Amino acid sequence: MSLKKQAMENPTKIKRQLRRFTSEQRATYLKQWRESGQSQRFFSEEQGLSYTSFNNWIRRAKERQEEKPSGFVALKVKPMNNNFGSSKFAEVRTAKGAVICLYHEVPAEYLQSIARA
């Protein structure tokens, strides 16, 4: 039987008070835990949190992080030659339709900076 059902049937038997946390509160606890360097169990007990609930918060936060798109898309690579005798190293097409032609290798940071512009 769940703790919530037990609380409804016999409130005097329940030792732990049922609490609800906002997403902001959960995020604050998760940030504090990461910065503390403590184990999940020690931190949750120290804060008076249910270890199982705290563990679920961590799992859900990881799942949400994995669902976020990275901002990059798959590329199709094919050799390209232009009519001027020099070959392009790469051509990047942005989501807004801009075309960026590169004639030699460039650092990833450079691509990120022009993609933001």
N, C-alpha and C positions, 0 to 999 in steps of 0.2 A: 504494500500500500504506500502511496506517495506521501511525503511529508505534508503536502498541502491538504490531502484528504484526511490525514490523521488530525491535523489542526482544526479542521472543520468539525470532525466528529467529537473530539475530546481536547479542547484547547489547553486544559491543565496538564496534559501529558507531554506536551511539546516543550523541550528545553530551549531550542534555538528559535529565535524570532525570524519569521520569513521576511526577507527584504527584497525589494526590487531596485535595480540599478539602471540608471540611464546609460545610453551608449557613451556619453562623455565621461561618466564616472568609471565605467569599465575601461575606457581608453586610458584614463589617468592611472588606475591601478596597474594596468599592463605596462605602462611606461615606467612607473615606479619600480615594478618588479624587474624589468629589463635592466634598469640602472642600478639596482641593488646587488646584483650578482648572486642572489640567494636562490635556493631551490624553490620550485613551485609550491611544494608542501610547506616548507618553513615560512615563506612569505605569506601564503594564504592563512595559515594558522596565526601568524603574528598580527595580521590585519583583521582577524575575526571573520574571515571569509570561508565558505565551504570549499574544500579542496576540489571536489568534483565540479562544482560550478566554475571555479577559477580555471580549472583545466579545460572546461568547455569553452570559456571565453578565449583562451589561447588558441584552441583548435579552430574556432570560428574566425578569429582574426587572421590566422594563417590561410584559411580557405578564401577569405575575402581578398587577401593580398595576392593569392595565386590567380584569382579571377580578373584582376586589373590588367587591361591590355598594356603591353610594354611601350606602345607608341611606334613600334617598328612593324613593317609588313614584309611578307616574303618577296624576294626579288627574283626575277627571271634574268639570267645572265646569258648573253650571247655575244659573240665577237662583233665588233662594229668598226667599219671603215668609212671615212668620209671621202669626199671628192678632192680634198686638198692635200692628200699624201700623208697626213698624220692621222693616226687612229685614236679614237676615243678610248679612254680607260673604262669609263662608266658614264651612264646617263641616269639621273635620278628624276623621277616624276613625283611631285608632291600631291597631296590629296586635293589641293586647290587648283591643280592643273599646271603649275609651273614646271619647267624642264631645266635641269641643271646638268650641264655637260662637263665632265672631268677628263682631262687628257693625261693625267698621271695619278698615282696613288696619293691619297690625302689621309691625314689622321681622322679617326672617328669623331674626335672633338670638333674638328672643322666642319664636318657634315652636320653635327648637332647644332653648331652655332648658326649656320646658314638656314637650317630647317626652322629654327625659332624666329628668324627674321621675317 
